[in-house]
Amino acid sequence: MFSNKKEPFKYSQDYPKKWLHIAKFWFNLKALWRWVRVQRPISKLMGYQYRVANDLIEIDITYQCNLKCNNCNRSSAQAPDNRHLKLSDISQFVEDSLNQKRYWRKIRILGGEPTLHPQLHEILDELYKLKQVHSDISIQLVTNGYGRRVNKVIGELPDWLYVENSSKIDSVQPEFGPFNLAPVDSWYHKFSDFSNGCDIAKTCGIGLTPQGYFPCAVAGGIDRVLNKNSGRQSLPDSDDEMRDLMKIACGLCGRFRDGHYVPPKLRAKILEQRTSDSWIKIYQEWDSNKDRNGH
């Protein structure tokens, strides 16, 4: 259970130097098994590797961001957008959750930078209705902690809200993953079944975004730049695995490559934006559409 303290985000897994070789060997084995596991014949035989946790949800309330980091997995830097989730969508989510007697173990509020949403306090008031019914729900807000405006809002947040503050200082994030290296562009994943998803589905749960509900919030961000608006328009049933949405989004998401969290010490640091051919084309089309629509 998280406390209500507002503190900097810390990675949950780190390794003493003397154990690094063993850790690297273990994660290399996991990477090999991941590749085998997601091959179409193996997936057909064993079923899909990951299933979306139906008691966890991440809510992207805005794609607006004041930092725009390289390799952002919401494309807030690569395809800037001031799109916000409507307060009415949050109200509907709360109403549907109560009507379905849906218990959420954890609700995470993200962006973009969530403190930039013009109705953040009203959104929090709506979500607090769920905590009044289930007091053990952990409601969290994830912020970059960058800039005077953001920190002013952080200082005004209610005590019941857990704030995960990564305290970023610039747009270069060496520990980010290569989100824009699409698996569909790699021969290594020529025979992979992208409907397997990755561990984000298990550890973060479904995503609610301005485009609807998705198997994860990252998939919603991908849908945004694809201009598909293909998310579920109402809270999905607990048995809806949303494999159709995974098949599209996971083939473009660099996280699918590893399939699971890899501690920063065990992967190369990324100091620049890395973008494969599919994403170059997607962002070019995004820019073209914005110019055409006058935005």
C-alpha positions in Angstrom: 0.0 0.0 0.0 1.3 3.4 -0.9 1.5 6.1 1.7 0.1 9.6 0.9 3.6 11.2 0.9 4.6 13.2 -2.1 8.1 11.9 -3.0 10.4 11.4 -6.0 9.9 8.3 -8.1 12.5 5.6 -7.5 13.0 2.5 -9.6 11.8 -0.6 -7.8 14.6 -2.8 -9.0 18.3 -2.2 -8.7 21.3 -4.5 -8.3 24.6 -4.3 -6.4 27.6 -4.3 -8.7 28.7 -7.8 -7.7 25.3 -9.2 -8.9 25.2 -7.5 -12.2 26.6 -10.4 -14.2 24.1 -12.8 -12.8 21.3 -10.3 -13.3 22.3 -9.7 -17.0 22.5 -13.4 -17.6 19.0 -13.9 -16.1 17.5 -11.1 -18.2 19.1 -12.4 -21.3 17.4 -15.7 -20.7 14.1 -13.9 -20.2 14.6 -12.0 -23.4 15.2 -15.3 -25.3 12.2 -16.9 -23.8 10.1 -13.8 -24.6 11.0 -14.1 -28.2 10.2 -17.8 -28.3 7.0 -17.3 -26.4 5.5 -14.7 -28.7 6.1 -16.6 -32.0 2.8 -17.5 -33.6 3.0 -21.3 -33.3 4.0 -21.1 -29.6 1.2 -18.5 -28.9 -1.3 -20.8 -30.6 -0.2 -23.7 -28.6 0.2 -22.0 -25.2 -2.3 -19.1 -25.5 -1.4 -15.4 -25.1 1.4 -14.5 -22.7 -0.2 -11.5 -20.9 -3.7 -10.6 -20.0 -5.0 -7.2 -19.0 -5.4 -6.7 -15.2 -9.0 -5.7 -14.8 -8.5 -4.2 -11.3 -5.9 -1.7 -12.4 -6.4 1.4 -14.6 -4.2 4.2 -15.9 -6.0 7.4 -17.0 -4.3 9.8 -19.5 -6.1 13.0 -18.8 -4.1 15.1 -21.2 -1.4 14.9 -23.9 -0.2 18.4 -23.2 3.3 18.4 -21.7 5.7 21.1 -20.6 8.8 19.0 -21.1 8.4 16.9 -24.2 11.0 14.2 -23.6 12.8 12.2 -26.2 11.2 8.7 -26.8 8.0 9.7 -25.0 5.7 6.7 -25.1 2.7 9.0 -25.3 4.3 10.9 -28.3 3.8 14.2 -26.4 7.1 15.4 -27.9 7.0 13.7 -31.3 3.4 14.7 -32.0 2.5 17.6 -29.6 -1.2 17.9 -28.8 -3.2 19.8 -26.2 -6.0 17.2 -26.2 -7.6 16.7 -22.8 -9.9 14.0 -21.4 -13.3 15.5 -20.7 -14.5 15.8 -17.1 -17.7 14.1 -18.3 -15.7 11.0 -19.3 -14.3 10.8 -15.8 -17.8 11.1 -14.4 -19.0 8.4 -16.7 -16.1 6.1 -15.7 -17.0 6.7 -12.0 -20.7 6.0 -12.6 -20.0 2.9 -14.6 -17.5 1.6 -12.0 -20.1 2.0 -9.2 -23.0 0.5 -11.3 -20.8 -2.5 -12.2 -19.5 -2.8 -8.6 -16.1 -2.7 -10.2 -13.3 -2.6 -7.6 -10.1 -0.8 -8.7 -7.0 -1.8 -6.7 -5.1 1.1 -8.2 -6.0 4.2 -10.3 -3.1 6.1 -11.8 -3.6 9.6 -13.4 -1.1 10.5 -16.1 -0.4 12.4 -19.3 1.3 14.2 -20.9 1.7 16.2 -17.7 -1.5 15.7 -15.7 -1.1 18.9 -13.6 -1.7 20.9 -16.8 -5.3 19.7 -17.2 -7.5 22.8 -16.6 -10.0 20.7 -14.6 -7.6 18.6 -12.6 -9.2 19.3 -9.2 -12.7 18.5 -10.5 -11.3 15.2 -11.9 -9.9 14.4 -8.5 -13.2 15.2 -6.8 -14.9 12.7 -9.1 -12.4 10.0 -8.5 -12.6 10.5 -4.8 -16.1 9.2 -5.0 -14.7 5.8 -5.7 -12.3 6.0 -2.7 -15.3 6.9 -0.5 -16.8 3.6 -1.4 -13.5 1.6 -1.3 -11.2 3.3 1.1 -8.2 1.0 0.2 -8.1 2.1 -3.4 -4.7 3.7 -4.2 -5.3 6.8 -6.4 -2.0 8.1 -7.7 -0.9 11.1 -9.9 2.3 10.8 -12.0 4.1 14.1 -12.6 7.4 15.2 -14.1 7.7 17.8 -11.3 9.2 20.2 -13.8 8.7 23.9 -13.7 7.0 26.5 -11.4 3.5 26.0 -12.8 3.6 22.2 -12.3 5.0 22.5 -8.8 2.4 25.1 -7.8 -0.3 22.6 -8.7 1.5 19.8 -6.9 1.5 21.9 -3.7 -2.3 22.3 -3.9 -3.1 18.5 -4.3 -5.1 16.8 -1.6 -3.5 14.7 1.1 -5.3 11.5 0.1 -3.6 11.5 -3.3 -0.3 9.7 -3.7 2.0 11.8 -6.0 4.7 10.0 -7.9 7.1 12.8 -8.8 10.0 11.9 -11.2 11.5 15.4 -10.7 12.8 15.6 -14.3 15.1 18.5 -15.2 15.3 18.3 -19.0 14.0 16.5 -22.0 16.8 13.9 -22.3 15.8 10.8 -20.4 18.6 8.2 -20.8 16.6 5.6 -18.9 13.5 5.7 -21.2 13.0 2.7 -23.5 13.1 2.9 -27.3 9.4 3.4 -27.7 9.6 4.4 -31.4 11.5 1.4 -32.6 8.5 -0.5 -33.9 8.7 -4.3 -33.7 7.0 -4.5 -37.1 10.1 -2.9 -38.6 12.4 -5.6 -37.3 13.1 -9.0 -39.0 13.4 -10.3 -35.4 9.7 -10.1 -35.0 8.6 -11.1 -38.4 6.7 -14.1 -37.0 5.6 -12.6 -33.7 2.0 -12.5 -32.6 1.6 -9.0 -31.3 -1.7 -9.9 -29.6 0.5 -11.3 -26.7 0.9 -7.8 -25.4 3.6 -7.1 -22.7 3.7 -6.9 -18.9 2.3 -3.4 -18.9 -1.1 -5.0 -19.4 -0.5 -7.0 -16.2 1.2 -4.4 -14.1 -0.6 -1.2 -15.2 -4.0 -2.5 -16.4 -6.3 -1.0 -18.9 -6.0 2.6 -20.1 -8.7 5.3 -20.3 -7.8 8.1 -22.8 -9.5 10.8 -24.8 -9.9 8.1 -27.5 -11.6 5.6 -25.2 -10.5 2.5 -23.3 -7.5 0.4 -24.4 -5.6 -2.6 -23.2 -3.1 -0.1 -21.8 -2.8 3.7 -21.9 0.3 3.5 -24.2 -2.0 1.8 -26.8 -4.3 4.8 -26.5 -1.5 7.2 -27.2 -0.6 5.2 -30.3 -4.2 5.3 -31.4 -4.1 9.1 -31.0 -1.3 9.6 -33.6 -2.9 7.0 -35.9 -6.1 9.1 -35.8 -8.1 5.9 -35.5 -10.2 6.6 -32.3 -10.7 2.9 -32.1 -10.9 2.6 -28.3 -13.9 1.1 -26.5 -16.4 3.9 -25.8 -17.6 2.5 -22.6 -16.0 0.7 -19.7 -15.1 -2.8 -21.0 -16.4 -5.9 -19.4 -13.8 -7.7 -17.2 -13.5 -10.5 -19.8 -12.8 -8.2 -22.7 -9.1 -8.8 -23.4 -9.0 -6.2 -26.3 -6.7 -8.4 -28.4 -7.8 -6.6 -31.5 -6.4 -3.3 -30.1 -3.2 -5.1 -28.9 -2.6 -6.5 -32.3 -2.3 -3.0 -33.8 -0.6 -1.1 -31.0 1.9 -3.7 -29.8 3.3 -4.1 -33.3 4.3 -0.4 -33.1 5.4 -0.2 -29.4 9.1 -0.7 -28.6 8.2 -2.1 -25.2 7.0 -5.3 -27.0 10.6 -6.1 -27.8 11.5 -6.8 -24.2 8.0 -7.6 -23.1 8.9 -6.9 -19.5 10.6 -4.3 -17.3 14.4 -4.3 -17.6 16.2 -2.3 -14.8 18.1 0.7 -16.1 21.5 -0.8 -15.1 20.9 -3.7 -17.4 20.1 -1.7 -20.6 21.9 0.9 -22.8 21.2 4.5 -22.0 19.4 6.4 -24.8 20.6 10.0 -25.3 18.7 10.8 -28.5 15.3 10.2 -30.2 15.3 6.8 -31.9 12.7 6.3 -34.6 12.1 3.4 -37.0 10.5 3.7 -40.5 6.9 3.0 -39.5 7.0 5.8 -36.9 8.7 8.2 -39.2 5.8 7.8 -41.6 3.2 8.0 -38.8 4.6 11.3 -37.5 4.9 12.7 -41.0 1.2 11.9 -41.6 0.4 13.5 -38.2 2.1 16.7 -39.1 0.5 16.7 -42.6 -2.9 16.3 -41.1 -2.3 19.1 -38.6 -1.2 21.4 -41.3 -4.2 20.5 -43.5 -6.6 21.1 -40.6 -5.0 24.4 -39.6 -3.9 23.3 -36.1 
